[in-house]
Structures are given as C-alpha cells and as structure tokens.
Amino acid sequence: MRLQLPYDEHIELIKTVQSHMKETYCIDLGLLATQDLINLIYSNIEYAVIEPLRKSDQILQEIKKLL
C-alpha cells in the first residue's frame, strides 16, 4: 500500500519524521552522555573515597592482628 499524498503534505510528513528522528537521536545522545557522566562520577568516588576506605580497613585489620 502506498500513501497518495499531495506534494505539500508529503514534504510535511517527511519533515515530521525527520524531526522525530532528531529528537530521538538527541535523547539517545543525552542518555549516553548521562551514563558517561555517572561513570565518571563513580570512578572519582571510587578513587577519592572507596579506595582510601579500603586501605584504612586493611590498616585496621593489620593493627588488630598485632594486638
């Protein structure tokens, strides 16, 4: 089945589809950027907070062994 549209309506339909495709693409890029940002924040938290806490815990365990 083919759509039989007047020229103007055909062009309008193409523009609408292209617009929706661009919006979807931007949303996809936004989600990817958000995921990258979350990963970056997590890696910074891992480096700045979690690793030192692990080292502190290891030091405490060593001190407990000595006591």
C-alpha positions as CSV (number, residue, x, y, z in Angstrom):
1,M,0.0,0.0,0.0
2,R,1.4,3.4,-0.9
3,L,0.4,6.7,0.5
4,Q,-1.1,9.0,-2.0
5,L,-0.5,12.4,-0.6
6,P,-0.4,15.9,-2.2
7,Y,3.2,17.2,-2.5
8,D,2.9,19.6,0.4
9,E,1.6,17.0,2.8
10,H,4.3,14.6,1.6
11,I,7.0,17.1,2.4
12,E,5.4,17.9,5.7
13,L,5.3,14.2,6.6
14,I,9.0,13.8,5.8
15,K,9.9,16.9,7.9
16,T,7.8,15.5,10.8
17,V,9.6,12.1,10.6
18,Q,13.0,13.8,10.4
19,S,12.2,15.9,13.4
20,H,11.2,12.9,15.5
21,M,14.3,11.1,14.4
22,K,16.5,14.1,15.5
23,E,14.6,14.2,18.9
24,T,15.2,10.5,19.4
25,Y,18.8,10.8,18.4
26,C,19.3,13.7,20.8
27,I,17.7,11.8,23.6
28,D,19.9,8.8,22.9
29,L,23.0,11.1,22.9
30,G,21.8,12.6,26.2
31,L,21.4,9.2,27.8
32,L,24.8,8.2,26.6
33,A,26.3,11.4,28.0
34,T,24.4,10.9,31.3
35,Q,25.8,7.4,31.5
36,D,29.3,8.6,30.8
37,L,28.9,11.3,33.5
38,I,27.6,8.8,36.0
39,N,30.6,6.5,35.2
40,L,33.0,9.4,35.6
41,I,31.4,10.4,39.0
42,Y,31.5,6.9,40.2
43,S,35.2,6.4,39.2
44,N,36.1,9.6,41.0
45,I,34.2,8.5,44.1
46,E,35.9,5.1,43.8
47,Y,39.3,6.8,43.6
48,A,38.7,9.5,46.2
49,V,36.6,7.7,48.8
50,I,36.2,4.0,48.4
51,E,39.9,3.1,47.8
52,P,41.1,5.1,50.8
53,L,38.4,3.4,53.0
54,R,39.6,0.0,51.8
55,K,43.2,0.9,52.7
56,S,42.1,2.2,56.1
57,D,40.2,-1.0,56.7
58,Q,43.3,-3.0,55.7
59,I,45.4,-1.0,58.1
60,L,42.9,-1.5,60.9
61,Q,42.9,-5.3,60.2
62,E,46.7,-5.3,60.4
63,I,46.6,-3.3,63.7
64,K,44.1,-5.8,65.1
65,K,46.4,-8.7,64.2
66,L,49.2,-7.0,66.1
67,L,47.1,-6.5,69.2
